[in-house]
Amino acid sequence: MWAILTSWFSSNLIKIIGWGAIAASVAAVLLGAKQSGRTAERYDQLKKIVEIKDAQLRATVDAPRTRADLVKRLRDGKF
């Protein structure tokens, strides 16, 4: 029994190695695609955060500095 198994294994070793290499290649491609999807999602999230912070900074710059400026803007209807 052991002789039959070792003879089969030795005759099919190249095929087994080939199938293992194919499986490893497919797994690497799939994991790489998954990682690139995560990276793209992180980039989109970071882009949204930066846009929100920029909008907050612009609002701060455009905000009235004093109470008199606020009253003036309210009366002019530019608030």
mmJSON file of the N, C-alpha and C atoms, coordinates in Angstrom:
{"data_MODEL":{"atom_site":{
"group_PDB":["ATOM","ATOM","ATOM","ATOM","ATOM","ATOM","ATOM","ATOM","ATOM","ATOM","ATOM","ATOM","ATOM","ATOM","ATOM","ATOM","ATOM","ATOM","ATOM","ATOM","ATOM","ATOM","ATOM","ATOM","ATOM","ATOM","ATOM","ATOM","ATOM","ATOM","ATOM","ATOM","ATOM","ATOM","ATOM","ATOM","ATOM","ATOM","ATOM","ATOM","ATOM","ATOM","ATOM","ATOM","ATOM","ATOM","ATOM","ATOM","ATOM","ATOM","ATOM","ATOM","ATOM","ATOM","ATOM","ATOM","ATOM","ATOM","ATOM","ATOM","ATOM","ATOM","ATOM","ATOM","ATOM","ATOM","ATOM","ATOM","ATOM","ATOM","ATOM","ATOM","ATOM","ATOM","ATOM","ATOM","ATOM","ATOM","ATOM","ATOM","ATOM","ATOM","ATOM","ATOM","ATOM","ATOM","ATOM","ATOM","ATOM","ATOM","ATOM","ATOM","ATOM","ATOM","ATOM","ATOM","ATOM","ATOM","ATOM","ATOM","ATOM","ATOM","ATOM","ATOM","ATOM","ATOM","ATOM","ATOM","ATOM","ATOM","ATOM","ATOM","ATOM","ATOM","ATOM","ATOM","ATOM","ATOM","ATOM","ATOM","ATOM","ATOM","ATOM","ATOM","ATOM","ATOM","ATOM","ATOM","ATOM","ATOM","ATOM","ATOM","ATOM","ATOM","ATOM","ATOM","ATOM","ATOM","ATOM","ATOM","ATOM","ATOM","ATOM","ATOM","ATOM","ATOM","ATOM","ATOM","ATOM","ATOM","ATOM","ATOM","ATOM","ATOM","ATOM","ATOM","ATOM","ATOM","ATOM","ATOM","ATOM","ATOM","ATOM","ATOM","ATOM","ATOM","ATOM","ATOM","ATOM","ATOM","ATOM","ATOM","ATOM","ATOM","ATOM","ATOM","ATOM","ATOM","ATOM","ATOM","ATOM","ATOM","ATOM","ATOM","ATOM","ATOM","ATOM","ATOM","ATOM","ATOM","ATOM","ATOM","ATOM","ATOM","ATOM","ATOM","ATOM","ATOM","ATOM","ATOM","ATOM","ATOM","ATOM","ATOM","ATOM","ATOM","ATOM","ATOM","ATOM","ATOM","ATOM","ATOM","ATOM","ATOM","ATOM","ATOM","ATOM","ATOM","ATOM","ATOM","ATOM","ATOM","ATOM","ATOM","ATOM","ATOM","ATOM","ATOM","ATOM","ATOM","ATOM","ATOM","ATOM","ATOM","ATOM","ATOM","ATOM"],
"id":[1,2,3,4,5,6,7,8,9,10,11,12,13,14,15,16,17,18,19,20,21,22,23,24,25,26,27,28,29,30,31,32,33,34,35,36,37,38,39,40,41,42,43,44,45,46,47,48,49,50,51,52,53,54,55,56,57,58,59,60,61,62,63,64,65,66,67,68,69,70,71,72,73,74,75,76,77,78,79,80,81,82,83,84,85,86,87,88,89,90,91,92,93,94,95,96,97,98,99,100,101,102,103,104,105,106,107,108,109,110,111,112,113,114,115,116,117,118,119,120,121,122,123,124,125,126,127,128,129,130,131,132,133,134,135,136,137,138,139,140,141,142,143,144,145,146,147,148,149,150,151,152,153,154,155,156,157,158,159,160,161,162,163,164,165,166,167,168,169,170,171,172,173,174,175,176,177,178,179,180,181,182,183,184,185,186,187,188,189,190,191,192,193,194,195,196,197,198,199,200,201,202,203,204,205,206,207,208,209,210,211,212,213,214,215,216,217,218,219,220,221,222,223,224,225,226,227,228,229,230,231,232,233,234,235,236,237],
"type_symbol":["N","C","C","N","C","C","N","C","C","N","C","C","N","C","C","N","C","C","N","C","C","N","C","C","N","C","C","N","C","C","N","C","C","N","C","C","N","C","C","N","C","C","N","C","C","N","C","C","N","C","C","N","C","C","N","C","C","N","C","C","N","C","C","N","C","C","N","C","C","N","C","C","N","C","C","N","C","C","N","C","C","N","C","C","N","C","C","N","C","C","N","C","C","N","C","C","N","C","C","N","C","C","N","C","C","N","C","C","N","C","C","N","C","C","N","C","C","N","C","C","N","C","C","N","C","C","N","C","C","N","C","C","N","C","C","N","C","C","N","C","C","N","C","C","N","C","C","N","C","C","N","C","C","N","C","C","N","C","C","N","C","C","N","C","C","N","C","C","N","C","C","N","C","C","N","C","C","N","C","C","N","C","C","N","C","C","N","C","C","N","C","C","N","C","C","N","C","C","N","C","C","N","C","C","N","C","C","N","C","C","N","C","C","N","C","C","N","C","C","N","C","C","N","C","C","N","C","C","N","C","C","N","C","C","N","C","C"],
"label_atom_id":["N","CA","C","N","CA","C","N","CA","C","N","CA","C","N","CA","C","N","CA","C","N","CA","C","N","CA","C","N","CA","C","N","CA","C","N","CA","C","N","CA","C","N","CA","C","N","CA","C","N","CA","C","N","CA","C","N","CA","C","N","CA","C","N","CA","C","N","CA","C","N","CA","C","N","CA","C","N","CA","C","N","CA","C","N","CA","C","N","CA","C","N","CA","C","N","CA","C","N","CA","C","N","CA","C","N","CA","C","N","CA","C","N","CA","C","N","CA","C","N","CA","C","N","CA","C","N","CA","C","N","CA","C","N","CA","C","N","CA","C","N","CA","C","N","CA","C","N","CA","C","N","CA","C","N","CA","C","N","CA","C","N","CA","C","N","CA","C","N","CA","C","N","CA","C","N","CA","C","N","CA","C","N","CA","C","N","CA","C","N","CA","C","N","CA","C","N","CA","C","N","CA","C","N","CA","C","N","CA","C","N","CA","C","N","CA","C","N","CA","C","N","CA","C","N","CA","C","N","CA","C","N","CA","C","N","CA","C","N","CA","C","N","CA","C","N","CA","C","N","CA","C","N","CA","C","N","CA","C","N","CA","C","N","CA","C","N","CA","C","N","CA","C","N","CA","C"],
"label_alt_id":[null,null,null,null,null,null,null,null,null,null,null,null,null,null,null,null,null,null,null,null,null,null,null,null,null,null,null,null,null,null,null,null,null,null,null,null,null,null,null,null,null,null,null,null,null,null,null,null,null,null,null,null,null,null,null,null,null,null,null,null,null,null,null,null,null,null,null,null,null,null,null,null,null,null,null,null,null,null,null,null,null,null,null,null,null,null,null,null,null,null,null,null,null,null,null,null,null,null,null,null,null,null,null,null,null,null,null,null,null,null,null,null,null,null,null,null,null,null,null,null,null,null,null,null,null,null,null,null,null,null,null,null,null,null,null,null,null,null,null,null,null,null,null,null,null,null,null,null,null,null,null,null,null,null,null,null,null,null,null,null,null,null,null,null,null,null,null,null,null,null,null,null,null,null,null,null,null,null,null,null,null,null,null,null,null,null,null,null,null,null,null,null,null,null,null,null,null,null,null,null,null,null,null,null,null,null,null,null,null,null,null,null,null,null,null,null,null,null,null,null,null,null,null,null,null,null,null,null,null,null,null,null,null,null,null,null,null],
"label_comp_id":["MET","MET","MET","TRP","TRP","TRP","ALA","ALA","ALA","ILE","ILE","ILE","LEU","LEU","LEU","THR","THR","THR","SER","SER","SER","TRP","TRP","TRP","PHE","PHE","PHE","SER","SER","SER","SER","SER","SER","ASN","ASN","ASN","LEU","LEU","LEU","ILE","ILE","ILE","LYS","LYS","LYS","ILE","ILE","ILE","ILE","ILE","ILE","GLY","GLY","GLY","TRP","TRP","TRP","GLY","GLY","GLY","ALA","ALA","ALA","ILE","ILE","ILE","ALA","ALA","ALA","ALA","ALA","ALA","SER","SER","SER","VAL","VAL","VAL","ALA","ALA","ALA","ALA","ALA","ALA","VAL","VAL","VAL","LEU","LEU","LEU","LEU","LEU","LEU","GLY","GLY","GLY","ALA","ALA","ALA","LYS","LYS","LYS","GLN","GLN","GLN","SER","SER","SER","GLY","GLY","GLY","ARG","ARG","ARG","THR","THR","THR","ALA","ALA","ALA","GLU","GLU","GLU","ARG","ARG","ARG","TYR","TYR","TYR","ASP","ASP","ASP","GLN","GLN","GLN","LEU","LEU","LEU","LYS","LYS","LYS","LYS","LYS","LYS","ILE","ILE","ILE","VAL","VAL","VAL","GLU","GLU","GLU","ILE","ILE","ILE","LYS","LYS","LYS","ASP","ASP","ASP","ALA","ALA","ALA","GLN","GLN","GLN","LEU","LEU","LEU","ARG","ARG","ARG","ALA","ALA","ALA","THR","THR","THR","VAL","VAL","VAL","ASP","ASP","ASP","ALA","ALA","ALA","PRO","PRO","PRO","ARG","ARG","ARG","THR","THR","THR","ARG","ARG","ARG","ALA","ALA","ALA","ASP","ASP","ASP","LEU","LEU","LEU","VAL","VAL","VAL","LYS","LYS","LYS","ARG","ARG","ARG","LEU","LEU","LEU","ARG","ARG","ARG","ASP","ASP","ASP","GLY","GLY","GLY","LYS","LYS","LYS","PHE","PHE","PHE"],
"label_asym_id":["A","A","A","A","A","A","A","A","A","A","A","A","A","A","A","A","A","A","A","A","A","A","A","A","A","A","A","A","A","A","A","A","A","A","A","A","A","A","A","A","A","A","A","A","A","A","A","A","A","A","A","A","A","A","A","A","A","A","A","A","A","A","A","A","A","A","A","A","A","A","A","A","A","A","A","A","A","A","A","A","A","A","A","A","A","A","A","A","A","A","A","A","A","A","A","A","A","A","A","A","A","A","A","A","A","A","A","A","A","A","A","A","A","A","A","A","A","A","A","A","A","A","A","A","A","A","A","A","A","A","A","A","A","A","A","A","A","A","A","A","A","A","A","A","A","A","A","A","A","A","A","A","A","A","A","A","A","A","A","A","A","A","A","A","A","A","A","A","A","A","A","A","A","A","A","A","A","A","A","A","A","A","A","A","A","A","A","A","A","A","A","A","A","A","A","A","A","A","A","A","A","A","A","A","A","A","A","A","A","A","A","A","A","A","A","A","A","A","A","A","A","A","A","A","A","A","A","A","A","A","A","A","A","A","A","A","A"],
"label_entity_id":["1","1","1","1","1","1","1","1","1","1","1","1","1","1","1","1","1","1","1","1","1","1","1","1","1","1","1","1","1","1","1","1","1","1","1","1","1","1","1","1","1","1","1","1","1","1","1","1","1","1","1","1","1","1","1","1","1","1","1","1","1","1","1","1","1","1","1","1","1","1","1","1","1","1","1","1","1","1","1","1","1","1","1","1","1","1","1","1","1","1","1","1","1","1","1","1","1","1","1","1","1","1","1","1","1","1","1","1","1","1","1","1","1","1","1","1","1","1","1","1","1","1","1","1","1","1","1","1","1","1","1","1","1","1","1","1","1","1","1","1","1","1","1","1","1","1","1","1","1","1","1","1","1","1","1","1","1","1","1","1","1","1","1","1","1","1","1","1","1","1","1","1","1","1","1","1","1","1","1","1","1","1","1","1","1","1","1","1","1","1","1","1","1","1","1","1","1","1","1","1","1","1","1","1","1","1","1","1","1","1","1","1","1","1","1","1","1","1","1","1","1","1","1","1","1","1","1","1","1","1","1","1","1","1","1","1","1"],
"label_seq_id":[1,1,1,2,2,2,3,3,3,4,4,4,5,5,5,6,6,6,7,7,7,8,8,8,9,9,9,10,10,10,11,11,11,12,12,12,13,13,13,14,14,14,15,15,15,16,16,16,17,17,17,18,18,18,19,19,19,20,20,20,21,21,21,22,22,22,23,23,23,24,24,24,25,25,25,26,26,26,27,27,27,28,28,28,29,29,29,30,30,30,31,31,31,32,32,32,33,33,33,34,34,34,35,35,35,36,36,36,37,37,37,38,38,38,39,39,39,40,40,40,41,41,41,42,42,42,43,43,43,44,44,44,45,45,45,46,46,46,47,47,47,48,48,48,49,49,49,50,50,50,51,51,51,52,52,52,53,53,53,54,54,54,55,55,55,56,56,56,57,57,57,58,58,58,59,59,59,60,60,60,61,61,61,62,62,62,63,63,63,64,64,64,65,65,65,66,66,66,67,67,67,68,68,68,69,69,69,70,70,70,71,71,71,72,72,72,73,73,73,74,74,74,75,75,75,76,76,76,77,77,77,78,78,78,79,79,79],
"pdbx_PDB_ins_code":[null,null,null,null,null,null,null,null,null,null,null,null,null,null,null,null,null,null,null,null,null,null,null,null,null,null,null,null,null,null,null,null,null,null,null,null,null,null,null,null,null,null,null,null,null,null,null,null,null,null,null,null,null,null,null,null,null,null,null,null,null,null,null,null,null,null,null,null,null,null,null,null,null,null,null,null,null,null,null,null,null,null,null,null,null,null,null,null,null,null,null,null,null,null,null,null,null,null,null,null,null,null,null,null,null,null,null,null,null,null,null,null,null,null,null,null,null,null,null,null,null,null,null,null,null,null,null,null,null,null,null,null,null,null,null,null,null,null,null,null,null,null,null,null,null,null,null,null,null,null,null,null,null,null,null,null,null,null,null,null,null,null,null,null,null,null,null,null,null,null,null,null,null,null,null,null,null,null,null,null,null,null,null,null,null,null,null,null,null,null,null,null,null,null,null,null,null,null,null,null,null,null,null,null,null,null,null,null,null,null,null,null,null,null,null,null,null,null,null,null,null,null,null,null,null,null,null,null,null,null,null,null,null,null,null,null,null],
"Cartn_x":[0.823,0.0,0.871,1.902,2.775,3.535,3.908,4.644,3.76,2.507,1.574,1.379,1.234,1.033,2.258,3.424,4.64,4.894,4.59,4.782,3.787,2.551,1.559,1.977,2.428,2.829,4.028,5.002,6.193,5.858,4.938,4.589,3.708,2.976,2.074,2.551,3.782,4.304,4.281,4.646,4.663,3.249,2.276,0.88,0.396,0.751,0.335,0.96,2.228,2.899,2.255,1.942,1.294,-0.052,-0.87,-2.184,-2.039,-1.042,-0.788,-0.378,0.446,0.866,-0.324,-1.181,-2.378,-3.279,-3.489,-4.338,-3.744,-2.424,-1.773,-1.883,-1.77,-1.894,-3.301,-4.298,-5.692,-5.967,-5.482,-5.684,-5.005,-3.816,-3.103,-3.851,-4.391,-5.15,-6.417,-7.12,-8.355,-8.081,-7.055,-6.71,-6.228,-5.514,-5.068,-6.24,-7.235,-8.435,-9.196,-9.277,-9.968,-9.254,-7.928,-7.147,-7.283,-7.291,-7.427,-8.814,-9.821,-11.161,-11.196,-10.519,-10.452,-9.714,-8.636,-7.865,-8.695,-9.451,-10.31,-11.389,-11.935,-12.951,-12.352,-11.151,-10.481,-10.216,-9.806,-9.545,-10.825,-11.925,-13.199,-13.608,-13.437,-13.794,-12.921,-11.628,-10.718,-11.057,-11.434,-11.821,-13.047,-14.03,-15.227,-14.876,-13.999,-13.603,-12.907,-12.028,-11.309,-12.282,-13.257,-14.242,-15.063,-15.434,-16.202,-15.364,-14.105,-13.236,-13.01,-12.85,-12.699,-13.947,-15.117,-16.364,-16.47,-16.056,-16.08,-15.11,-13.94,-12.977,-13.497,-14.111,-14.687,-15.798,-16.614,-17.689,-17.122,-16.031,-15.391,-14.819,-14.212,-13.634,-14.728,-15.868,-16.962,-17.856,-17.649,-18.522,-18.273,-19.325,-19.141,-18.249,-17.385,-16.418,-16.992,-17.83,-18.37,-19.888,-20.483,-21.939,-22.464,-21.732,-22.142,-22.12,-21.105,-21.056,-22.232,-22.595,-23.73,-25.019,-25.211,-26.428,-26.484,-25.341,-25.29,-25.648,-25.116,-25.411,-26.873,-27.429,-28.849,-29.738,-29.396,-30.198,-30.072,-28.876,-28.682,-29.256,-29.557,-30.093,-29.037,-27.799,-26.697,-26.262,-27.016,-26.599,-26.934],
"Cartn_y":[-1.185,0.0,1.253,1.24,2.409,2.615,1.556,1.645,2.238,1.842,2.385,3.875,4.278,5.684,6.516,6.042,6.807,6.867,5.809,5.832,6.8,6.805,7.754,9.185,9.421,10.755,11.243,10.371,10.784,11.032,10.289,10.5,11.737,12.147,13.289,14.519,14.521,15.626,16.951,16.931,18.151,18.708,17.85,18.3,18.916,18.28,18.786,20.153,20.3,21.589,22.643,22.265,23.194,23.669,22.74,23.123,23.981,23.69,24.521,25.935,26.059,27.378,28.152,27.476,28.127,28.612,27.77,28.156,29.341,29.336,30.455,31.739,31.647,32.825,33.412,32.562,33.024,33.669,33.067,33.638,34.996,35.127,36.406,37.491,37.154,38.131,38.551,37.598,37.927,38.778,38.443,39.237,40.632,40.739,42.042,42.913,42.32,43.071,43.539,42.699,43.072,44.24,44.183,45.255,46.559,46.488,47.717,48.329,47.496,48.008,48.729,48.189,48.843,50.172,50.183,51.413,52.485,52.104,53.065,53.606,52.75,53.186,54.161,53.869,54.785,56.137,56.123,57.352,58.186,57.544,58.263,58.859,58.098,58.582,59.778,59.687,60.781,62.023,61.824,62.941,63.661,62.902,63.497,64.293,63.726,64.401,65.722,65.713,66.931,67.972,67.55,68.487,69.116,68.329,68.855,69.857,69.52,70.437,71.736,71.635,72.837,73.704,73.076,73.83,74.512,73.839,74.441,75.62,75.477,76.582,77.778,77.512,78.61,79.305,78.544,79.133,79.976,79.531,80.293,81.598,81.54,82.748,83.753,83.263,84.141,84.577,84.043,84.362,85.798,86.446,87.797,87.743,88.769,88.775,89.353,90.341,91.004,90.975,91.388,91.458,92.505,93.588,94.636,94.114,93.32,92.718,91.779,91.037,90.132,90.898,91.968,92.777,93.356,93.833,94.416,93.386,92.194,91.14,90.729,90.663,90.312,91.372,92.629,93.712,93.742,93.431,93.44,92.183,91.174,89.926,89.049,89.224,88.448,87.301,86.978,85.942,84.608],
"Cartn_z":[0.0,0.0,0.0,0.853,0.942,-0.373,-1.013,-2.276,-3.367,-3.383,-4.383,-4.169,-2.922,-2.599,-2.955,-2.625,-2.943,-4.442,-5.164,-6.62,-7.269,-6.793,-7.337,-7.018,-5.797,-5.379,-6.191,-6.402,-7.148,-8.62,-9.195,-10.605,-10.794,-9.776,-9.9,-9.124,-8.688,-7.887,-8.653,-9.907,-10.718,-10.863,-11.071,-11.185,-9.866,-8.768,-7.451,-7.195,-7.522,-7.343,-8.252,-9.462,-10.401,-9.888,-9.403,-8.863,-7.613,-6.805,-5.62,-6.006,-7.037,-7.506,-8.07,-8.802,-9.343,-8.215,-7.216,-6.08,-5.325,-5.142,-4.452,-5.263,-6.577,-7.436,-7.384,-7.454,-7.388,-6.041,-4.974,-3.642,-3.522,-4.087,-4.03,-4.791,-5.945,-6.733,-5.99,-5.426,-4.708,-3.472,-2.73,-1.548,-1.938,-3.046,-3.533,-3.942,-4.597,-4.988,-3.763,-2.769,-1.527,-0.854,-0.813,-0.184,-0.956,-2.281,-3.069,-2.878,-2.686,-2.392,-1.062,-0.075,1.238,1.139,0.367,0.202,-0.488,-1.491,-2.191,-1.248,-0.412,0.54,1.558,2.036,2.968,2.308,1.046,0.322,0.199,-0.162,-0.265,1.075,2.127,3.468,3.859,3.586,3.898,3.084,1.833,0.973,1.531,2.003,2.603,3.857,4.676,5.919,5.603,4.604,4.235,3.684,2.893,2.361,3.483,4.474,5.604,6.393,6.638,7.383,6.614,5.285,4.476,4.539,4.495,4.597,5.956,7.002,8.337,8.423,7.827,7.833,7.038,5.872,5.092,5.86,6.557,7.355,8.483,9.061,10.134,9.599,8.432,7.839,7.483,6.985,6.56,7.713,8.887,10.026,10.502,11.004,11.551,12.796,12.92,14.006,15.299,15.166,16.349,16.292,17.39,17.452,16.467,16.311,15.372,13.934,13.597,12.259,12.042,13.061,12.979,12.751,13.499,13.342,11.935,11.437,10.107,9.038,9.172,8.192,8.254,9.458,9.577,8.953,9.135,8.552,7.031,6.52,5.061,4.408,5.207,4.655,4.018,4.39,3.806,4.706,5.719,6.664,6.143],
"occupancy":[1.0,1.0,1.0,1.0,1.0,1.0,1.0,1.0,1.0,1.0,1.0,1.0,1.0,1.0,1.0,1.0,1.0,1.0,1.0,1.0,1.0,1.0,1.0,1.0,1.0,1.0,1.0,1.0,1.0,1.0,1.0,1.0,1.0,1.0,1.0,1.0,1.0,1.0,1.0,1.0,1.0,1.0,1.0,1.0,1.0,1.0,1.0,1.0,1.0,1.0,1.0,1.0,1.0,1.0,1.0,1.0,1.0,1.0,1.0,1.0,1.0,1.0,1.0,1.0,1.0,1.0,1.0,1.0,1.0,1.0,1.0,1.0,1.0,1.0,1.0,1.0,1.0,1.0,1.0,1.0,1.0,1.0,1.0,1.0,1.0,1.0,1.0,1.0,1.0,1.0,1.0,1.0,1.0,1.0,1.0,1.0,1.0,1.0,1.0,1.0,1.0,1.0,1.0,1.0,1.0,1.0,1.0,1.0,1.0,1.0,1.0,1.0,1.0,1.0,1.0,1.0,1.0,1.0,1.0,1.0,1.0,1.0,1.0,1.0,1.0,1.0,1.0,1.0,1.0,1.0,1.0,1.0,1.0,1.0,1.0,1.0,1.0,1.0,1.0,1.0,1.0,1.0,1.0,1.0,1.0,1.0,1.0,1.0,1.0,1.0,1.0,1.0,1.0,1.0,1.0,1.0,1.0,1.0,1.0,1.0,1.0,1.0,1.0,1.0,1.0,1.0,1.0,1.0,1.0,1.0,1.0,1.0,1.0,1.0,1.0,1.0,1.0,1.0,1.0,1.0,1.0,1.0,1.0,1.0,1.0,1.0,1.0,1.0,1.0,1.0,1.0,1.0,1.0,1.0,1.0,1.0,1.0,1.0,1.0,1.0,1.0,1.0,1.0,1.0,1.0,1.0,1.0,1.0,1.0,1.0,1.0,1.0,1.0,1.0,1.0,1.0,1.0,1.0,1.0,1.0,1.0,1.0,1.0,1.0,1.0,1.0,1.0,1.0,1.0,1.0,1.0,1.0,1.0,1.0,1.0,1.0,1.0],
"B_iso_or_equiv":[0.0,0.0,0.0,0.0,0.0,0.0,0.0,0.0,0.0,0.0,0.0,0.0,0.0,0.0,0.0,0.0,0.0,0.0,0.0,0.0,0.0,0.0,0.0,0.0,0.0,0.0,0.0,0.0,0.0,0.0,0.0,0.0,0.0,0.0,0.0,0.0,0.0,0.0,0.0,0.0,0.0,0.0,0.0,0.0,0.0,0.0,0.0,0.0,0.0,0.0,0.0,0.0,0.0,0.0,0.0,0.0,0.0,0.0,0.0,0.0,0.0,0.0,0.0,0.0,0.0,0.0,0.0,0.0,0.0,0.0,0.0,0.0,0.0,0.0,0.0,0.0,0.0,0.0,0.0,0.0,0.0,0.0,0.0,0.0,0.0,0.0,0.0,0.0,0.0,0.0,0.0,0.0,0.0,0.0,0.0,0.0,0.0,0.0,0.0,0.0,0.0,0.0,0.0,0.0,0.0,0.0,0.0,0.0,0.0,0.0,0.0,0.0,0.0,0.0,0.0,0.0,0.0,0.0,0.0,0.0,0.0,0.0,0.0,0.0,0.0,0.0,0.0,0.0,0.0,0.0,0.0,0.0,0.0,0.0,0.0,0.0,0.0,0.0,0.0,0.0,0.0,0.0,0.0,0.0,0.0,0.0,0.0,0.0,0.0,0.0,0.0,0.0,0.0,0.0,0.0,0.0,0.0,0.0,0.0,0.0,0.0,0.0,0.0,0.0,0.0,0.0,0.0,0.0,0.0,0.0,0.0,0.0,0.0,0.0,0.0,0.0,0.0,0.0,0.0,0.0,0.0,0.0,0.0,0.0,0.0,0.0,0.0,0.0,0.0,0.0,0.0,0.0,0.0,0.0,0.0,0.0,0.0,0.0,0.0,0.0,0.0,0.0,0.0,0.0,0.0,0.0,0.0,0.0,0.0,0.0,0.0,0.0,0.0,0.0,0.0,0.0,0.0,0.0,0.0,0.0,0.0,0.0,0.0,0.0,0.0,0.0,0.0,0.0,0.0,0.0,0.0,0.0,0.0,0.0,0.0,0.0,0.0],
"pdbx_formal_charge":[null,null,null,null,null,null,null,null,null,null,null,null,null,null,null,null,null,null,null,null,null,null,null,null,null,null,null,null,null,null,null,null,null,null,null,null,null,null,null,null,null,null,null,null,null,null,null,null,null,null,null,null,null,null,null,null,null,null,null,null,null,null,null,null,null,null,null,null,null,null,null,null,null,null,null,null,null,null,null,null,null,null,null,null,null,null,null,null,null,null,null,null,null,null,null,null,null,null,null,null,null,null,null,null,null,null,null,null,null,null,null,null,null,null,null,null,null,null,null,null,null,null,null,null,null,null,null,null,null,null,null,null,null,null,null,null,null,null,null,null,null,null,null,null,null,null,null,null,null,null,null,null,null,null,null,null,null,null,null,null,null,null,null,null,null,null,null,null,null,null,null,null,null,null,null,null,null,null,null,null,null,null,null,null,null,null,null,null,null,null,null,null,null,null,null,null,null,null,null,null,null,null,null,null,null,null,null,null,null,null,null,null,null,null,null,null,null,null,null,null,null,null,null,null,null,null,null,null,null,null,null,null,null,null,null,null,null],
"auth_seq_id":[1,1,1,2,2,2,3,3,3,4,4,4,5,5,5,6,6,6,7,7,7,8,8,8,9,9,9,10,10,10,11,11,11,12,12,12,13,13,13,14,14,14,15,15,15,16,16,16,17,17,17,18,18,18,19,19,19,20,20,20,21,21,21,22,22,22,23,23,23,24,24,24,25,25,25,26,26,26,27,27,27,28,28,28,29,29,29,30,30,30,31,31,31,32,32,32,33,33,33,34,34,34,35,35,35,36,36,36,37,37,37,38,38,38,39,39,39,40,40,40,41,41,41,42,42,42,43,43,43,44,44,44,45,45,45,46,46,46,47,47,47,48,48,48,49,49,49,50,50,50,51,51,51,52,52,52,53,53,53,54,54,54,55,55,55,56,56,56,57,57,57,58,58,58,59,59,59,60,60,60,61,61,61,62,62,62,63,63,63,64,64,64,65,65,65,66,66,66,67,67,67,68,68,68,69,69,69,70,70,70,71,71,71,72,72,72,73,73,73,74,74,74,75,75,75,76,76,76,77,77,77,78,78,78,79,79,79],
"auth_comp_id":["MET","MET","MET","TRP","TRP","TRP","ALA","ALA","ALA","ILE","ILE","ILE","LEU","LEU","LEU","THR","THR","THR","SER","SER","SER","TRP","TRP","TRP","PHE","PHE","PHE","SER","SER","SER","SER","SER","SER","ASN","ASN","ASN","LEU","LEU","LEU","ILE","ILE","ILE","LYS","LYS","LYS","ILE","ILE","ILE","ILE","ILE","ILE","GLY","GLY","GLY","TRP","TRP","TRP","GLY","GLY","GLY","ALA","ALA","ALA","ILE","ILE","ILE","ALA","ALA","ALA","ALA","ALA","ALA","SER","SER","SER","VAL","VAL","VAL","ALA","ALA","ALA","ALA","ALA","ALA","VAL","VAL","VAL","LEU","LEU","LEU","LEU","LEU","LEU","GLY","GLY","GLY","ALA","ALA","ALA","LYS","LYS","LYS","GLN","GLN","GLN","SER","SER","SER","GLY","GLY","GLY","ARG","ARG","ARG","THR","THR","THR","ALA","ALA","ALA","GLU","GLU","GLU","ARG","ARG","ARG","TYR","TYR","TYR","ASP","ASP","ASP","GLN","GLN","GLN","LEU","LEU","LEU","LYS","LYS","LYS","LYS","LYS","LYS","ILE","ILE","ILE","VAL","VAL","VAL","GLU","GLU","GLU","ILE","ILE","ILE","LYS","LYS","LYS","ASP","ASP","ASP","ALA","ALA","ALA","GLN","GLN","GLN","LEU","LEU","LEU","ARG","ARG","ARG","ALA","ALA","ALA","THR","THR","THR","VAL","VAL","VAL","ASP","ASP","ASP","ALA","ALA","ALA","PRO","PRO","PRO","ARG","ARG","ARG","THR","THR","THR","ARG","ARG","ARG","ALA","ALA","ALA","ASP","ASP","ASP","LEU","LEU","LEU","VAL","VAL","VAL","LYS","LYS","LYS","ARG","ARG","ARG","LEU","LEU","LEU","ARG","ARG","ARG","ASP","ASP","ASP","GLY","GLY","GLY","LYS","LYS","LYS","PHE","PHE","PHE"],
"auth_asym_id":["A","A","A","A","A","A","A","A","A","A","A","A","A","A","A","A","A","A","A","A","A","A","A","A","A","A","A","A","A","A","A","A","A","A","A","A","A","A","A","A","A","A","A","A","A","A","A","A","A","A","A","A","A","A","A","A","A","A","A","A","A","A","A","A","A","A","A","A","A","A","A","A","A","A","A","A","A","A","A","A","A","A","A","A","A","A","A","A","A","A","A","A","A","A","A","A","A","A","A","A","A","A","A","A","A","A","A","A","A","A","A","A","A","A","A","A","A","A","A","A","A","A","A","A","A","A","A","A","A","A","A","A","A","A","A","A","A","A","A","A","A","A","A","A","A","A","A","A","A","A","A","A","A","A","A","A","A","A","A","A","A","A","A","A","A","A","A","A","A","A","A","A","A","A","A","A","A","A","A","A","A","A","A","A","A","A","A","A","A","A","A","A","A","A","A","A","A","A","A","A","A","A","A","A","A","A","A","A","A","A","A","A","A","A","A","A","A","A","A","A","A","A","A","A","A","A","A","A","A","A","A","A","A","A","A","A","A"],
"auth_atom_id":["N","CA","C","N","CA","C","N","CA","C","N","CA","C","N","CA","C","N","CA","C","N","CA","C","N","CA","C","N","CA","C","N","CA","C","N","CA","C","N","CA","C","N","CA","C","N","CA","C","N","CA","C","N","CA","C","N","CA","C","N","CA","C","N","CA","C","N","CA","C","N","CA","C","N","CA","C","N","CA","C","N","CA","C","N","CA","C","N","CA","C","N","CA","C","N","CA","C","N","CA","C","N","CA","C","N","CA","C","N","CA","C","N","CA","C","N","CA","C","N","CA","C","N","CA","C","N","CA","C","N","CA","C","N","CA","C","N","CA","C","N","CA","C","N","CA","C","N","CA","C","N","CA","C","N","CA","C","N","CA","C","N","CA","C","N","CA","C","N","CA","C","N","CA","C","N","CA","C","N","CA","C","N","CA","C","N","CA","C","N","CA","C","N","CA","C","N","CA","C","N","CA","C","N","CA","C","N","CA","C","N","CA","C","N","CA","C","N","CA","C","N","CA","C","N","CA","C","N","CA","C","N","CA","C","N","CA","C","N","CA","C","N","CA","C","N","CA","C","N","CA","C","N","CA","C","N","CA","C","N","CA","C","N","CA","C","N","CA","C","N","CA","C","N","CA","C"],
"pdbx_PDB_model_num":[1,1,1,1,1,1,1,1,1,1,1,1,1,1,1,1,1,1,1,1,1,1,1,1,1,1,1,1,1,1,1,1,1,1,1,1,1,1,1,1,1,1,1,1,1,1,1,1,1,1,1,1,1,1,1,1,1,1,1,1,1,1,1,1,1,1,1,1,1,1,1,1,1,1,1,1,1,1,1,1,1,1,1,1,1,1,1,1,1,1,1,1,1,1,1,1,1,1,1,1,1,1,1,1,1,1,1,1,1,1,1,1,1,1,1,1,1,1,1,1,1,1,1,1,1,1,1,1,1,1,1,1,1,1,1,1,1,1,1,1,1,1,1,1,1,1,1,1,1,1,1,1,1,1,1,1,1,1,1,1,1,1,1,1,1,1,1,1,1,1,1,1,1,1,1,1,1,1,1,1,1,1,1,1,1,1,1,1,1,1,1,1,1,1,1,1,1,1,1,1,1,1,1,1,1,1,1,1,1,1,1,1,1,1,1,1,1,1,1,1,1,1,1,1,1,1,1,1,1,1,1,1,1,1,1,1,1]
}}}
